Amino acid sequence: MEMVLYRFVLLFAAMGLVVGGCRKRESTAPAGPPPPPEFGSSENNLGYLNEGVRNFQQANGRVPNDLNELVTGKMIVRIPPPPPGFTYVMDRSSGMVTLQPGRATK
């Protein structure tokens, strides 16, 4: 009787290991640019762009030539649209992105 009980316990323990090892594992997403914020808030958009510039500087040791280089360098997904009547301007000496009145250049 003891041997039957012992085998029964071993069988259930083995089944538990098999079933536990078969569960779906979480996949790790490949590294890439952070997801864009909910566009619409000027503060969110500027923070997103300035974070992209900081990440670009850390990775490349220089300020990007323009905001498009943040996209091609995979620091951001896309450049958010500026508010109507404004354009993004990046100060090349500090790397700070600001909003300036004026038409957006294409």
Helices and strands as residue ranges (DSSP letters): H 2-21, H 42-60, H 68-72, E 86-90, E 97-101
